[in-house]
Each structure stands twice: as structure tokens, then as C-alpha cells.
Amino acid sequence: MNDTYPSRLLERAVAEISKLPGIGRKTALRLALYLLRQEAAQTHALANALLSLRDEVCHCRVCHNVSDNDLCEICANPRRDAATVCVVENVSGVLSVEATGQYRGLYHVLGGLISPMDGVGPGDLEIASLCERVGAGGVNEVILALSPTMEGDTTGFYISRRLAETGVLITTLARGVSVGDDLEYTDEATLGRALAARVKMN
């Protein structure tokens, strides 16, 4: 055991917490000691919530967003515009666009971006399912709401080429979103304006 830890259980907790992104061992130790000071019920509630998240959350069979059921609430909502599909990198993209309050269509979560440097190719993403979804009919516009980075542009270009023969309108966010910025960290006003001023891509 590391001599700086008075308990193997504490050391184990710190080791696990420090595996989270952005959390170093000092922060992990502070969090572990905080949880020790709380009522047992509060720590148990956190542990149970994490276990439920890992074991029970699923992905929507249509858009691949995280969901409690086979079909997410957005896809199941008849008031949403099913003819418009907004393509985003991950779940954070869905939350960011929804926060603008300006979009009433559906989504398609890719699960990442094409990045040869990281070994991520088109086959690793939900691009084939997007093509199948559009090919089935009923979709008039596909909005590529991807981060304006090299990976985002590469992914958008690849998707536009794959969907070219479908005749569907493909648009992308206006460049109100700064080049190099992650969509997740774009403020709601800027993202809202970019979404409203989207431009034709093909």
C-alpha cells in the first residue's frame, strides 16, 4: 500500500476516481474524503445511480442517442419534424442543439468523428445507419452539426458524398461557430444563430 494512504480502501477509491477525465489524484482524494464525510445514504445513492447508468441505459435504435428505452423521447415525439435530421458527433451535441430551443427535428448521433490519426474510420461510426435511414425515405434535409475542425469537416464531406445520390438537401451550420471550437463549448446564442443560418452543402 502507498504509505501516504491510511487505508487500502481509500487508496482503491482514489485510484478509480482518478481514472475519470480531468481528475488527478489530488482531486480524486478530495472527492473520496468528501464522500466519506457524507451520510451513507447519499454515497449509496451516487453509487446506485452510476451502476444504473452503466447497466441500464441504452441507445435509441433510430438515432443512437442515450435513452432509457429502445426509442428515445425525441424520436418518439410525434410533434418533432421527422423530415429533418440533425447529425451530431455525440450526445453532448444533442444537448447543445436542444438548448438553443430553435430546432424541432430529429437527430442522428454518429458516436465520434472520422480521424485516421486516432484509427477511427467511417466503419467505426453510425454513418451506414444514417444512410439507411435517409434511403428509407421521409427525410428531406440532413443538417451536419459537426464541430468545425479538420475531423468534423472530413466527416461532413464523407457523409455528403455518401448521401449525394439520395437527393436529400444537406446543410451545415453557418460559420458563426468558430473554426477549431468544439460544439459542446459553443454558447447557446452563437449555436442558435449558426443553426438558423445553416447553408446548403451539396
Backbone as CSV, one residue per row, in Angstrom:
resi,resn,N_x,N_y,N_z,CA_x,CA_y,CA_z,C_x,C_y,C_z
1,MET,0.840,-1.203,0.000,0.000,0.000,0.000,0.874,1.252,0.000
2,ASN,0.444,2.291,-0.702,1.151,3.572,-0.676,1.113,4.123,0.745
3,ASP,2.287,4.434,1.300,2.368,4.864,2.705,1.609,6.144,2.980
4,THR,1.302,6.934,1.946,0.594,8.196,2.176,-0.892,7.976,2.414
5,TYR,-1.378,6.760,2.184,-2.791,6.462,2.395,-2.956,5.611,3.652
6,PRO,-3.827,6.014,4.563,-4.014,5.238,5.788,-4.916,4.027,5.598
7,SER,-5.520,3.910,4.409,-6.468,2.825,4.169,-6.335,2.312,2.739
8,ARG,-6.315,0.988,2.607,-6.285,0.393,1.267,-7.579,0.708,0.510
9,LEU,-8.690,0.750,1.224,-9.978,1.051,0.595,-9.997,2.478,0.054
10,LEU,-9.421,3.404,0.819,-9.335,4.782,0.357,-8.439,4.864,-0.874
11,GLU,-7.309,4.172,-0.807,-6.375,4.184,-1.941,-7.039,3.628,-3.194
12,ARG,-7.825,2.579,-3.031,-8.521,1.985,-4.174,-9.550,2.951,-4.750
13,ALA,-10.278,3.623,-3.877,-11.272,4.587,-4.345,-10.606,5.726,-5.100
14,VAL,-9.507,6.241,-4.570,-8.770,7.320,-5.229,-8.263,6.869,-6.593
15,ALA,-7.760,5.652,-6.661,-7.240,5.124,-7.926,-8.336,5.057,-8.984
16,GLU,-9.535,4.644,-8.579,-10.640,4.536,-9.536,-11.168,5.910,-9.947
17,ILE,-11.334,6.816,-8.988,-11.853,8.148,-9.292,-10.890,8.908,-10.191
18,SER,-9.592,8.715,-9.985,-8.594,9.441,-10.774,-8.536,8.968,-12.224
19,LYS,-9.232,7.888,-12.550,-9.300,7.421,-13.937,-10.277,8.249,-14.769
20,LEU,-11.104,9.046,-14.090,-12.057,9.902,-14.800,-11.297,11.032,-15.491
21,PRO,-11.766,11.481,-16.677,-11.055,12.542,-17.402,-11.022,13.845,-16.617
22,GLY,-9.851,14.451,-16.572,-9.701,15.743,-15.892,-9.568,15.649,-14.391
23,ILE,-9.521,14.447,-13.852,-9.428,14.261,-12.399,-8.049,13.684,-12.059
24,GLY,-7.238,14.454,-11.352,-5.944,13.963,-10.892,-6.090,13.284,-9.545
25,ARG,-4.987,12.750,-9.022,-5.051,12.018,-7.759,-5.405,12.926,-6.580
26,LYS,-4.952,14.181,-6.605,-5.288,15.093,-5.502,-6.787,15.383,-5.472
27,THR,-7.350,15.640,-6.645,-8.795,15.892,-6.723,-9.567,14.633,-6.365
28,ALA,-9.064,13.478,-6.812,-9.719,12.214,-6.500,-9.721,11.968,-4.993
29,LEU,-8.619,12.287,-4.333,-8.542,12.131,-2.885,-9.534,13.061,-2.194
30,ARG,-9.616,14.298,-2.669,-10.559,15.257,-2.081,-12.004,14.773,-2.236
31,LEU,-12.338,14.226,-3.392,-13.694,13.720,-3.626,-13.983,12.499,-2.757
32,ALA,-12.999,11.612,-2.650,-13.192,10.407,-1.835,-13.406,10.768,-0.367
33,LEU,-12.621,11.711,0.129,-12.773,12.134,1.527,-14.101,12.864,1.738
34,TYR,-14.540,13.606,0.724,-15.847,14.278,0.811,-16.960,13.240,0.946
35,LEU,-16.901,12.189,0.108,-17.929,11.146,0.161,-17.920,10.442,1.515
36,LEU,-16.749,10.274,2.110,-16.665,9.641,3.428,-17.356,10.474,4.501
37,ARG,-17.345,11.789,4.314,-17.946,12.674,5.319,-19.469,12.756,5.199
38,GLN,-20.017,12.326,4.060,-21.456,12.427,3.846,-22.198,11.271,4.510
39,GLU,-23.508,11.444,4.615,-24.345,10.352,5.117,-24.203,9.159,4.178
40,ALA,-24.256,7.948,4.736,-24.102,6.737,3.933,-25.123,6.690,2.802
41,ALA,-26.337,7.161,3.068,-27.398,7.109,2.060,-27.040,7.937,0.824
42,GLN,-26.364,9.055,1.033,-26.004,9.899,-0.100,-24.955,9.218,-0.988
43,THR,-23.954,8.616,-0.357,-22.925,7.914,-1.124,-23.510,6.702,-1.825
44,HIS,-24.420,5.997,-1.151,-25.065,4.843,-1.768,-25.914,5.270,-2.955
45,ALA,-26.573,6.426,-2.834,-27.403,6.925,-3.936,-26.542,7.223,-5.166
46,LEU,-25.366,7.813,-4.930,-24.444,8.089,-6.032,-23.977,6.787,-6.674
47,ALA,-23.594,5.824,-5.837,-23.110,4.539,-6.353,-24.198,3.828,-7.150
48,ASN,-25.425,3.859,-6.650,-26.535,3.203,-7.340,-26.859,3.893,-8.661
49,ALA,-26.767,5.231,-8.660,-27.031,5.972,-9.895,-26.005,5.625,-10.963
50,LEU,-24.739,5.492,-10.564,-23.680,5.141,-11.512,-23.857,3.717,-12.034
51,LEU,-24.248,2.791,-11.140,-24.478,1.415,-11.564,-25.655,1.334,-12.530
52,SER,-26.715,2.079,-12.244,-27.879,2.085,-13.126,-27.532,2.693,-14.476
53,LEU,-26.728,3.761,-14.439,-26.298,4.402,-15.682,-25.543,3.408,-16.551
54,ARG,-24.618,2.690,-15.943,-23.782,1.768,-16.715,-24.541,0.537,-17.174
55,ASP,-25.426,0.017,-16.336,-26.056,-1.268,-16.633,-27.406,-1.154,-17.337
56,GLU,-28.103,-0.025,-17.167,-29.472,0.054,-17.666,-29.680,1.031,-18.814
57,VAL,-28.801,2.027,-18.968,-29.004,2.982,-20.056,-28.780,2.267,-21.385
58,CYS,-29.540,2.640,-22.395,-29.388,2.024,-23.703,-29.308,3.118,-24.764
59,HIS,-29.218,2.722,-26.006,-29.147,3.683,-27.098,-30.370,3.531,-27.989
60,CYS,-30.899,4.662,-28.410,-32.081,4.677,-29.269,-31.783,3.904,-30.555
61,ARG,-32.686,3.035,-30.948,-32.467,2.217,-32.147,-32.540,3.037,-33.431
62,VAL,-33.077,4.259,-33.353,-33.195,5.102,-34.543,-32.043,6.090,-34.645
63,CYS,-31.826,6.871,-33.586,-30.855,7.965,-33.664,-29.562,7.703,-32.893
64,HIS,-29.545,6.665,-32.061,-28.363,6.273,-31.264,-28.067,7.225,-30.110
65,ASN,-29.017,8.074,-29.745,-28.879,8.906,-28.555,-29.052,8.002,-27.331
66,VAL,-28.495,8.404,-26.195,-28.714,7.608,-24.987,-30.177,7.722,-24.592
67,SER,-30.706,6.653,-24.043,-32.134,6.616,-23.737,-32.394,5.596,-22.639
68,ASP,-33.552,5.747,-22.008,-33.967,4.761,-21.020,-34.726,3.616,-21.678
69,ASN,-35.118,3.828,-22.951,-35.909,2.828,-23.670,-35.321,2.588,-25.055
70,ASP,-35.924,1.646,-25.772,-35.471,1.294,-27.112,-35.599,2.473,-28.083
71,LEU,-36.563,3.354,-27.818,-36.780,4.545,-28.636,-36.715,5.763,-27.722
72,CYS,-35.847,6.721,-28.037,-35.691,7.887,-27.162,-36.914,8.790,-27.227
73,GLU,-37.030,9.693,-26.260,-38.191,10.571,-26.176,-38.305,11.499,-27.379
74,ILE,-37.168,11.904,-27.948,-37.207,12.812,-29.100,-37.760,12.083,-30.328
75,CYS,-37.255,10.891,-30.605,-37.732,10.130,-31.758,-39.187,9.695,-31.580
76,ALA,-39.602,9.486,-30.339,-40.965,9.033,-30.070,-41.970,10.180,-30.043
77,ASN,-41.483,11.407,-30.090,-42.370,12.579,-30.009,-42.978,12.882,-31.376
78,PRO,-44.295,12.718,-31.539,-44.936,12.954,-32.849,-44.917,14.416,-33.269
79,ARG,-44.619,15.317,-32.336,-44.597,16.743,-32.670,-43.257,17.183,-33.263
80,ARG,-42.275,16.294,-33.260,-40.991,16.621,-33.871,-41.082,16.451,-35.383
81,ASP,-40.288,17.240,-36.104,-40.255,17.198,-37.564,-39.376,16.039,-38.024
82,ALA,-40.006,14.937,-38.412,-39.268,13.737,-38.801,-38.576,13.882,-40.153
83,ALA,-38.897,14.932,-40.901,-38.302,15.126,-42.225,-36.939,15.807,-42.144
84,THR,-36.567,16.273,-40.953,-35.287,16.950,-40.765,-34.455,16.190,-39.741
85,VAL,-33.240,15.840,-40.124,-32.357,15.077,-39.241,-31.066,15.863,-39.026
86,CYS,-30.755,16.133,-37.771,-29.542,16.859,-37.400,-28.481,15.842,-36.976
87,VAL,-27.377,15.807,-37.700,-26.302,14.854,-37.428,-25.283,15.486,-36.485
88,VAL,-25.036,14.836,-35.356,-24.089,15.348,-34.370,-23.061,14.279,-34.041
89,GLU,-21.957,14.729,-33.469,-20.867,13.816,-33.128,-21.232,12.890,-31.983
90,ASN,-21.796,13.456,-30.915,-22.071,12.671,-29.717,-23.291,13.220,-28.986
91,VAL,-23.594,12.637,-27.855,-24.765,13.021,-27.069,-24.679,14.481,-26.647
92,SER,-23.471,14.970,-26.366,-23.307,16.375,-25.982,-23.803,17.297,-27.083
93,GLY,-23.648,16.880,-28.339,-24.135,17.672,-29.463,-25.651,17.800,-29.444
94,VAL,-26.334,16.714,-29.099,-27.793,16.750,-28.981,-28.201,17.755,-27.912
95,LEU,-27.555,17.675,-26.762,-27.885,18.572,-25.653,-27.620,20.026,-26.022
96,SER,-26.527,20.277,-26.755,-26.173,21.641,-27.144,-27.205,22.229,-28.093
97,VAL,-27.607,21.447,-29.097,-28.595,21.936,-30.065,-29.958,22.106,-29.400
98,GLU,-30.345,21.167,-28.560,-31.631,21.268,-27.863,-31.684,22.511,-26.989
99,ALA,-30.550,22.885,-26.408,-30.501,24.047,-25.511,-30.813,25.352,-26.246
100,THR,-30.649,25.370,-27.577,-30.950,26.599,-28.325,-32.450,26.857,-28.399
101,GLY,-33.263,25.812,-28.303,-34.711,25.950,-28.403,-35.177,26.288,-29.809
102,GLN,-34.290,26.176,-30.798,-34.635,26.581,-32.159,-34.767,25.411,-33.128
103,TYR,-34.626,24.209,-32.640,-34.667,23.053,-33.533,-35.754,22.093,-33.096
104,ARG,-36.586,21.678,-34.051,-37.704,20.783,-33.730,-37.663,19.487,-34.526
105,GLY,-36.537,19.210,-35.173,-36.413,17.975,-35.933,-35.880,16.839,-35.089
106,LEU,-35.363,15.808,-35.763,-34.803,14.644,-35.096,-33.273,14.690,-35.174
107,TYR,-32.628,13.705,-34.593,-31.160,13.676,-34.534,-30.618,12.357,-35.057
108,HIS,-29.311,12.372,-35.310,-28.574,11.142,-35.584,-27.197,11.308,-34.948
109,VAL,-26.898,10.475,-33.976,-25.633,10.560,-33.240,-24.615,9.615,-33.874
110,LEU,-23.518,10.170,-34.366,-22.504,9.372,-35.050,-21.664,8.524,-34.099
111,GLY,-21.426,9.041,-32.910,-20.568,8.333,-31.967,-19.101,8.661,-32.151
112,GLY,-18.817,9.803,-32.785,-17.437,10.227,-32.991,-17.269,10.887,-34.338
113,LEU,-16.030,11.134,-34.710,-15.692,11.743,-35.992,-14.604,10.925,-36.670
114,ILE,-14.578,10.970,-37.988,-13.527,10.281,-38.725,-12.176,10.902,-38.365
115,SER,-11.251,10.074,-37.917,-9.938,10.560,-37.506,-8.895,9.476,-37.755
116,PRO,-8.307,9.462,-38.956,-7.302,8.443,-39.273,-6.152,8.408,-38.272
117,MET,-5.778,9.578,-37.719,-4.684,9.628,-36.755,-5.004,8.821,-35.497
118,ASP,-6.303,8.770,-35.159,-6.737,8.032,-33.972,-7.271,6.654,-34.318
119,GLY,-7.160,6.286,-35.588,-7.633,4.973,-36.005,-9.138,4.862,-36.111
120,VAL,-9.826,5.997,-36.278,-11.286,5.985,-36.385,-11.679,6.205,-37.845
121,GLY,-12.283,5.193,-38.436,-12.721,5.277,-39.816,-14.233,5.346,-39.912
122,PRO,-14.774,5.503,-41.119,-16.228,5.573,-41.304,-16.972,4.366,-40.747
123,GLY,-16.333,3.190,-40.828,-16.981,1.985,-40.330,-17.115,1.928,-38.827
124,ASP,-16.399,2.799,-38.126,-16.471,2.835,-36.660,-17.596,3.737,-36.169
125,LEU,-18.222,4.455,-37.086,-19.266,5.412,-36.732,-20.625,4.958,-37.269
126,GLU,-21.672,5.651,-36.828,-23.033,5.309,-37.259,-23.390,6.023,-38.571
127,ILE,-22.500,5.893,-39.555,-22.736,6.526,-40.849,-23.593,5.630,-41.737
128,ALA,-23.334,4.331,-41.722,-24.118,3.400,-42.528,-25.589,3.445,-42.128
129,SER,-25.858,3.513,-40.821,-27.247,3.568,-40.359,-27.915,4.881,-40.762
130,LEU,-27.128,5.960,-40.844,-27.660,7.238,-41.311,-28.064,7.123,-42.774
131,CYS,-27.203,6.509,-43.576,-27.505,6.335,-44.999,-28.750,5.472,-45.188
132,GLU,-28.881,4.427,-44.386,-30.065,3.568,-44.452,-31.320,4.345,-44.058
133,ARG,-31.169,5.167,-43.052,-32.305,5.960,-42.561,-32.780,6.935,-43.624
134,VAL,-31.846,7.617,-44.258,-32.210,8.574,-45.301,-32.733,7.838,-46.533
135,GLY,-32.101,6.706,-46.858,-32.518,5.938,-48.020,-33.911,5.359,-47.895
136,ALA,-34.384,5.177,-46.677,-35.718,4.629,-46.458,-36.816,5.618,-46.812
137,GLY,-36.436,6.889,-46.981,-37.409,7.905,-47.354,-37.965,8.659,-46.163
138,GLY,-38.592,9.784,-46.467,-39.219,10.589,-45.422,-38.329,11.684,-44.875
139,VAL,-37.046,11.682,-45.239,-36.118,12.716,-44.769,-35.853,13.687,-45.915
140,ASN,-36.130,14.967,-45.677,-35.936,15.992,-46.706,-34.635,16.771,-46.531
141,GLU,-34.167,16.874,-45.269,-32.960,17.648,-45.011,-32.111,16.975,-43.945
142,VAL,-30.805,16.949,-44.197,-29.840,16.459,-43.219,-28.938,17.632,-42.857
143,ILE,-28.954,18.013,-41.580,-28.120,19.108,-41.087,-26.863,18.512,-40.470
144,LEU,-25.710,18.897,-40.977,-24.448,18.428,-40.414,-23.990,19.416,-39.347
145,ALA,-24.341,19.118,-38.094,-23.990,19.987,-36.967,-22.755,19.426,-36.282
146,LEU,-21.654,19.453,-37.009,-20.396,18.899,-36.510,-19.427,20.014,-36.158
147,SER,-18.543,19.751,-35.232,-17.570,20.755,-34.824,-16.721,21.171,-36.027
148,PRO,-16.456,22.482,-36.183,-15.684,22.976,-37.338,-14.188,22.743,-37.180
149,THR,-13.831,21.479,-37.109,-12.434,21.075,-37.020,-12.099,20.265,-38.267
150,MET,-10.845,19.899,-38.420,-10.459,19.086,-39.566,-11.222,17.772,-39.578
151,GLU,-11.360,17.150,-38.384,-12.089,15.888,-38.298,-13.568,16.075,-38.608
152,GLY,-14.138,17.180,-38.108,-15.544,17.460,-38.372,-15.805,17.710,-39.845
153,ASP,-14.920,18.484,-40.489,-15.072,18.773,-41.911,-14.892,17.507,-42.751
154,THR,-13.930,16.670,-42.365,-13.701,15.413,-43.088,-14.925,14.514,-42.999
155,THR,-15.483,14.413,-41.800,-16.670,13.589,-41.588,-17.850,14.128,-42.373
156,GLY,-18.045,15.452,-42.343,-19.136,16.074,-43.073,-19.015,15.853,-44.571
157,PHE,-17.801,15.983,-45.097,-17.572,15.778,-46.526,-17.869,14.334,-46.908
158,TYR,-17.426,13.394,-46.080,-17.661,11.982,-46.364,-19.160,11.678,-46.383
159,ILE,-19.883,12.197,-45.398,-21.325,11.952,-45.327,-22.035,12.569,-46.528
160,SER,-21.636,13.786,-46.897,-22.281,14.444,-48.037,-22.073,13.647,-49.321
161,ARG,-20.901,13.035,-49.459,-20.634,12.201,-50.640,-21.489,10.938,-50.615
162,ARG,-21.626,10.352,-49.430,-22.425,9.127,-49.303,-23.902,9.383,-49.574
163,LEU,-24.362,10.574,-49.241,-25.786,10.885,-49.400,-26.101,11.613,-50.702
164,ALA,-25.089,11.870,-51.498,-25.273,12.675,-52.712,-26.344,12.107,-53.636
165,GLU,-26.376,10.792,-53.790,-27.315,10.176,-54.729,-28.745,10.129,-54.218
166,THR,-28.953,10.413,-52.946,-30.315,10.355,-52.393,-31.131,11.582,-52.780
167,GLY,-30.439,12.673,-53.132,-31.144,13.895,-53.499,-31.620,14.700,-52.305
168,VAL,-31.316,14.231,-51.097,-31.749,14.954,-49.902,-30.927,16.238,-49.756
169,LEU,-31.545,17.278,-49.253,-30.848,18.539,-49.013,-29.882,18.353,-47.845
170,ILE,-28.620,18.687,-48.057,-27.616,18.583,-46.996,-27.141,19.985,-46.658
171,THR,-27.295,20.372,-45.405,-26.869,21.692,-44.958,-25.857,21.529,-43.841
172,THR,-25.118,22.587,-43.599,-24.156,22.581,-42.498,-24.326,23.868,-41.708
173,LEU,-23.875,23.886,-40.486,-24.010,25.085,-39.660,-23.229,26.238,-40.276
174,ALA,-23.809,27.428,-40.195,-23.084,28.614,-40.625,-21.859,28.777,-39.740
175,ARG,-20.851,29.440,-40.252,-19.606,29.534,-39.507,-19.628,30.579,-38.399
176,GLY,-20.786,30.737,-37.801,-20.853,31.520,-36.576,-20.159,30.768,-35.460
177,VAL,-20.026,29.454,-35.654,-19.259,28.634,-34.733,-17.810,28.721,-35.166
178,SER,-16.939,29.168,-34.297,-15.545,29.415,-34.649,-14.826,28.142,-35.062
179,VAL,-13.971,28.257,-36.060,-13.169,27.131,-36.507,-12.242,26.693,-35.373
180,GLY,-12.212,25.406,-35.116,-11.367,24.863,-34.060,-12.080,24.693,-32.734
181,ASP,-13.299,25.259,-32.608,-14.034,25.139,-31.355,-14.838,23.845,-31.336
182,ASP,-15.004,23.246,-30.163,-15.869,22.097,-30.004,-17.301,22.586,-29.849
183,LEU,-18.236,21.892,-30.503,-19.641,22.282,-30.441,-20.137,22.302,-28.998
184,GLU,-19.616,21.390,-28.189,-20.048,21.258,-26.797,-19.821,22.538,-25.999
185,TYR,-18.776,23.316,-26.371,-18.422,24.512,-25.609,-18.860,25.802,-26.282
186,THR,-19.656,25.686,-27.356,-20.171,26.876,-28.031,-21.371,27.414,-27.259
187,ASP,-21.414,28.724,-27.037,-22.529,29.286,-26.277,-23.830,29.140,-27.062
188,GLU,-24.947,29.124,-26.349,-26.248,28.829,-26.941,-26.669,29.852,-27.992
189,ALA,-26.375,31.132,-27.754,-26.766,32.180,-28.703,-26.045,32.003,-30.037
190,THR,-24.731,31.757,-29.980,-23.946,31.560,-31.200,-24.400,30.311,-31.937
191,LEU,-24.614,29.226,-31.198,-25.049,27.985,-31.818,-26.440,28.145,-32.427
192,GLY,-27.296,28.879,-31.743,-28.641,29.116,-32.260,-28.625,29.883,-33.567
193,ARG,-27.792,30.930,-33.638,-27.674,31.711,-34.874,-27.088,30.870,-36.003
194,ALA,-26.105,30.056,-35.676,-25.482,29.204,-36.687,-26.475,28.178,-37.220
195,LEU,-27.317,27.662,-36.339,-28.310,26.677,-36.743,-29.364,27.324,-37.654
196,ALA,-29.807,28.530,-37.267,-30.831,29.219,-38.062,-30.282,29.647,-39.431
197,ALA,-28.979,29.947,-39.505,-28.360,30.434,-40.740,-27.582,29.346,-41.454
198,ARG,-27.981,28.089,-41.273,-27.264,26.991,-41.919,-27.285,27.161,-43.441
199,VAL,-26.288,26.623,-44.095,-26.120,26.816,-45.532,-26.109,25.487,-46.259
200,LYS,-26.494,25.497,-47.537,-26.546,24.301,-48.347,-25.129,23.787,-48.598
201,MET,-24.961,22.461,-48.512,-23.629,21.889,-48.674,-23.465,21.202,-50.027
202,ASN,-24.553,20.684,-50.587,-24.429,19.983,-51.875,-25.296,20.625,-52.939
